[in-house]
Amino acid sequence: MIQRLKLRHLRLVLAIHDASSLAQVAQSLHISPAAVSKALNEVEALLGEPLFERGRGWIAPTPLGETVIASARAIKAELAVLEQRMDALTHGHKGELRIGVKAVSLNPFLARVIASFSSQYPMVRVELVEGESADLLAQVAEGKLSFLFARLNAVITQMGLSCMEVLHDDAVVMASASHPLAAKADLAWPDVLQYPWCLPVPGTLMRDLLEKTLMDEGLSMPEKFVETSDVNLIVPLFRLSHYLTLLPRRVAERFMDASTGRALALAVPAPEDAVGIIWNGQLPMLPAAGFFLEHARAC
């Protein structure tokens, strides 16, 4: 039965899994919904069991469906590797790398890797993708992202993903250069909570560190704040008014000079998590992705 499976069957199974309805699958494949149902019935008849459970407005894979989906993703990745290798023999290495980004502290490192990689492989286009951590990790697991630059934690191991630590940085509380606290020594955490903050967004390493630090001190989060982790927004806010924020030290040193911000004399516990690069080592790696990882290791 397995020998009678065709690539179009596997493509259909992946399309159904990635879509929210059979109608959406039909639209993406430019066929009718009836044709989608017929093709799915054909695959399930070949395998002897249902691949998906269906209900009104929902569809979910069965255990067999999950197994077929995983194999289909691996086969799709192998074909993409073959395509890139064949094309490289004639035209040189080209293609596209989709890379997720969820750690602002890694931006300088990521910029160095991209610059080094692109100088050697100018025909490979690099697309940077932002989003929620859970969604980006899911895209890595499904092979939709070659890499993700983000914080490293136990979830990555639980998902069976591979990772490499890039940076383990300490954090500093930064104040606007003209802030009333900028020149004061021996500060304590209660001293900084009465002022406005550029508060790191939930789910980030800096937000988790700030919440844990204040909880350990028996304190609440600041009441006056702008919620952002975008350094490109924090810097002009610092120049226009009195704000505080928590940043990885290397980010603060790179983006804030003495006229913009000052590191406060306030002890900040070291973050428990490092940040790094994440990929799905269970899927075949595109040649371009392998070269990119080599550059990341070298940087």
C-alpha positions as CSV (number, residue, x, y, z in Angstrom):
1,M,0.0,0.0,0.0
2,I,2.8,2.4,0.9
3,Q,4.4,1.9,-2.5
4,R,1.2,3.2,-4.1
5,L,1.5,6.5,-2.3
6,K,2.5,9.4,-4.6
7,L,4.0,12.8,-3.9
8,R,0.7,14.5,-4.6
9,H,-0.8,12.4,-1.8
10,L,1.8,13.7,0.7
11,R,1.5,17.3,-0.5
12,L,-2.3,17.0,0.0
13,V,-1.8,15.7,3.6
14,L,0.5,18.6,4.4
15,A,-1.8,21.1,2.9
16,I,-4.8,19.8,4.9
17,H,-2.7,19.8,8.1
18,D,-1.5,23.4,7.5
19,A,-5.0,24.7,6.6
20,S,-8.0,25.4,8.8
21,S,-10.6,23.7,6.5
22,L,-10.8,21.6,3.3
23,A,-12.3,24.6,1.5
24,Q,-9.1,26.5,2.2
25,V,-7.0,23.6,0.9
26,A,-9.1,23.5,-2.2
27,Q,-8.4,27.2,-2.7
28,S,-4.7,26.9,-2.2
29,L,-4.4,23.9,-4.5
30,H,-6.8,25.4,-7.1
31,I,-9.1,22.5,-7.1
32,S,-12.7,21.9,-5.9
33,P,-13.5,20.9,-2.3
34,A,-15.0,17.7,-3.8
35,A,-11.7,16.9,-5.4
36,V,-9.9,17.4,-2.0
37,S,-12.3,15.1,-0.3
38,K,-11.9,12.5,-3.0
39,A,-8.1,12.6,-2.9
40,L,-8.1,12.4,0.9
41,N,-10.4,9.4,0.8
42,E,-8.1,7.8,-1.7
43,V,-5.0,8.2,0.6
44,E,-6.9,6.9,3.6
45,A,-8.1,3.9,1.6
46,L,-4.5,3.1,0.6
47,L,-3.4,3.2,4.2
48,G,-6.5,1.5,5.6
49,E,-7.1,4.1,8.4
50,P,-8.3,7.7,8.7
51,L,-5.6,10.3,8.7
52,F,-7.9,13.1,10.0
53,E,-10.9,13.4,12.3
54,R,-13.5,15.8,10.9
55,G,-16.1,17.9,12.6
56,R,-18.2,20.9,11.7
57,G,-15.7,23.7,11.1
58,W,-12.6,21.7,12.3
59,I,-10.2,19.0,11.2
60,A,-7.4,17.3,13.3
61,P,-4.9,14.6,12.5
62,T,-5.2,11.1,14.0
63,P,-2.1,9.4,15.4
64,L,-1.5,7.8,12.0
65,G,-2.0,11.2,10.4
66,E,0.7,12.7,12.7
67,T,3.1,10.0,11.6
68,V,2.3,10.5,7.9
69,I,2.6,14.3,8.3
70,A,6.1,14.0,9.9
71,S,7.3,11.7,7.1
72,A,5.8,13.9,4.5
73,R,7.7,16.9,5.9
74,A,10.9,15.0,5.9
75,I,10.4,14.0,2.3
76,K,9.5,17.5,1.3
77,A,12.7,18.8,3.0
78,E,14.8,16.1,1.2
79,L,13.4,17.2,-2.2
80,A,14.1,20.8,-1.4
81,V,17.7,19.9,-0.6
82,L,18.0,17.9,-3.8
83,E,16.6,20.9,-5.8
84,Q,19.1,23.3,-4.2
85,R,22.0,21.0,-4.8
86,M,21.1,20.4,-8.5
87,D,20.5,24.1,-9.1
88,A,23.9,24.9,-7.4
89,L,25.7,22.7,-9.8
90,T,24.5,24.9,-12.7
91,H,23.9,28.4,-11.3
92,G,25.7,28.5,-7.9
93,H,24.0,28.5,-4.5
94,K,20.8,30.5,-4.4
95,G,17.3,30.2,-2.9
96,E,15.7,31.6,0.3
97,L,16.3,31.3,4.0
98,R,13.4,32.2,6.4
99,I,14.8,33.0,9.8
100,G,12.7,33.9,12.9
101,V,13.8,36.6,15.3
102,K,12.6,36.8,18.9
103,A,15.6,38.2,20.8
104,V,16.6,41.8,20.4
105,S,19.9,41.1,22.2
106,L,20.9,38.9,19.3
107,N,20.4,41.6,16.6
108,P,24.0,42.7,16.4
109,F,25.2,39.1,16.2
110,L,22.6,38.2,13.6
111,A,23.6,41.3,11.5
112,R,27.2,40.1,11.5
113,V,26.2,36.5,10.5
114,I,23.9,37.8,7.7
115,A,26.6,40.2,6.4
116,S,29.3,37.4,6.4
117,F,26.9,34.9,4.8
118,S,25.6,37.2,2.1
119,S,29.0,38.3,1.0
120,Q,29.8,34.7,0.2
121,Y,26.3,33.6,-1.0
122,P,24.8,36.8,-2.6
123,M,22.1,34.9,-4.5
124,V,20.6,33.4,-1.3
125,R,17.8,35.7,-0.1
126,V,17.4,36.0,3.7
127,E,13.9,36.8,5.0
128,L,13.6,37.7,8.7
129,V,10.3,36.8,10.3
130,E,8.9,38.2,13.6
131,G,6.0,36.9,15.7
132,E,5.0,35.2,18.9
133,S,7.5,32.7,20.4
134,A,5.1,29.7,20.3
135,D,4.2,30.3,16.6
136,L,7.8,30.8,15.6
137,L,8.9,27.6,17.3
138,A,6.0,25.7,15.6
139,Q,7.2,27.0,12.2
140,V,10.7,25.7,13.0
141,A,9.3,22.3,14.0
142,E,7.3,22.2,10.7
143,G,10.3,23.2,8.6
144,K,8.8,26.6,7.6
145,L,11.6,28.4,9.3
146,S,15.2,27.3,8.8
147,F,16.3,28.9,12.1
148,L,15.0,30.9,15.0
149,F,17.1,33.4,17.0
150,A,15.5,33.4,20.5
151,R,15.9,32.6,24.2
152,L,16.8,29.0,24.9
153,N,14.7,27.1,27.4
154,A,13.3,23.6,28.2
155,V,10.5,23.9,25.6
156,I,13.0,23.6,22.8
157,T,14.3,20.3,24.1
158,Q,10.8,19.0,24.7
159,M,9.9,19.7,21.1
160,G,13.0,17.8,19.9
161,L,14.6,20.8,18.4
162,S,18.4,21.5,18.2
163,C,20.0,24.7,19.5
164,M,23.3,26.5,19.9
165,E,23.9,29.1,22.6
166,V,25.1,32.4,21.2
167,L,25.0,34.9,24.0
168,H,24.7,34.7,27.8
169,D,24.5,38.4,28.7
170,D,23.9,40.3,32.0
171,A,21.2,43.0,32.2
172,V,21.3,46.6,33.3
173,V,18.6,49.1,34.2
174,M,19.0,52.1,31.9
175,A,17.8,55.6,32.6
176,S,17.5,58.6,30.2
177,A,20.7,60.6,30.3
178,S,19.0,63.6,32.1
179,H,17.0,61.3,34.4
180,P,16.9,62.3,38.1
181,L,18.3,58.9,39.1
182,A,21.1,58.9,36.5
183,A,23.8,60.2,38.8
184,K,22.7,58.6,42.0
185,A,24.6,55.8,43.7
186,D,23.4,52.9,45.9
187,L,19.9,52.7,44.4
188,A,17.4,50.1,45.5
189,W,14.5,48.7,43.5
190,P,11.8,50.7,45.3
191,D,13.6,53.9,44.1
192,V,13.0,53.1,40.4
193,L,9.4,52.1,40.5
194,Q,7.9,55.6,40.9
195,Y,9.2,56.7,37.5
196,P,7.8,55.9,34.0
197,W,9.3,52.8,32.3
198,C,9.8,51.5,28.8
199,L,8.6,48.1,30.0
200,P,9.8,44.9,28.1
201,V,6.9,43.1,26.5
202,P,5.6,39.9,28.1
203,G,7.3,36.7,27.1
204,T,10.7,38.3,26.6
205,L,13.8,37.4,28.6
206,M,14.0,40.9,30.0
207,R,10.3,41.0,31.1
208,D,10.6,37.6,32.8
209,L,13.8,38.8,34.6
210,L,12.2,42.0,35.7
211,E,9.0,40.3,37.0
212,K,11.0,37.6,38.9
213,T,13.4,40.3,40.4
214,L,10.5,42.4,41.7
215,M,8.6,39.4,43.0
216,D,11.7,38.3,44.9
217,E,11.9,41.8,46.4
218,G,8.2,41.7,47.3
219,L,7.5,44.6,44.9
220,S,4.9,45.1,42.2
221,M,5.5,46.1,38.5
222,P,5.8,49.8,37.6
223,E,2.4,51.5,37.2
224,K,3.5,54.1,34.7
225,F,4.9,52.6,31.5
226,V,5.1,52.3,27.7
227,E,5.3,48.6,26.8
228,T,7.9,48.0,24.2
229,S,11.1,46.0,23.6
230,D,11.9,47.8,20.4
231,V,15.2,49.6,21.0
232,N,14.6,51.8,17.9
233,L,11.6,53.2,19.8
234,I,13.2,53.3,23.3
235,V,16.1,55.4,22.2
236,P,14.0,58.4,20.9
237,L,11.8,58.1,24.0
238,F,14.8,58.4,26.2
239,R,15.9,61.5,24.3
240,L,12.5,63.1,24.7
241,S,11.6,62.3,28.3
242,H,12.6,60.6,31.6
243,Y,12.3,56.8,31.2
244,L,13.8,53.7,32.6
245,T,14.1,50.3,31.0
246,L,15.9,46.9,31.4
247,L,18.2,45.9,28.6
248,P,20.9,43.3,28.0
249,R,24.2,45.1,28.6
250,R,25.5,44.6,25.1
251,V,22.3,46.0,23.6
252,A,22.6,49.0,25.9
253,E,26.2,49.6,25.0
254,R,25.5,49.3,21.3
255,F,22.4,51.5,21.1
256,M,22.8,54.1,23.9
257,D,25.7,56.5,24.2
258,A,26.3,58.9,27.1
259,S,24.0,61.5,25.6
260,T,21.0,59.0,25.5
261,G,21.1,56.8,28.5
262,R,23.0,55.8,31.7
263,A,23.3,52.5,33.4
264,L,22.0,52.9,37.0
265,A,23.9,51.8,40.0
266,L,21.3,49.0,40.7
267,A,22.2,45.3,41.1
268,V,20.3,43.2,38.6
269,P,20.4,39.4,39.0
270,A,21.8,37.4,36.0
271,P,19.3,36.0,33.6
272,E,18.8,32.3,34.0
273,D,18.3,31.7,30.2
274,A,20.8,32.2,27.4
275,V,19.8,33.2,23.9
276,G,20.8,31.4,20.7
277,I,19.9,29.8,17.4
278,I,17.3,27.1,17.1
279,W,16.6,24.6,14.2
280,N,14.9,21.3,13.5
281,G,17.8,18.8,13.4
282,Q,15.4,16.0,12.6
283,L,14.7,17.4,9.1
284,P,17.2,17.5,6.3
285,M,19.0,20.8,6.2
286,L,19.1,22.9,3.0
287,P,22.6,23.5,1.7
288,A,22.2,27.2,2.2
289,A,21.0,26.7,5.7
290,G,24.0,24.5,6.5
291,F,26.3,27.3,5.2
292,F,24.5,29.9,7.3
293,L,24.9,27.7,10.4
294,E,28.7,27.5,9.7
295,H,28.9,31.3,9.5
296,A,26.9,31.5,12.8
297,R,29.4,29.2,14.5
298,A,32.3,31.1,13.1
299,C,30.9,34.5,14.3
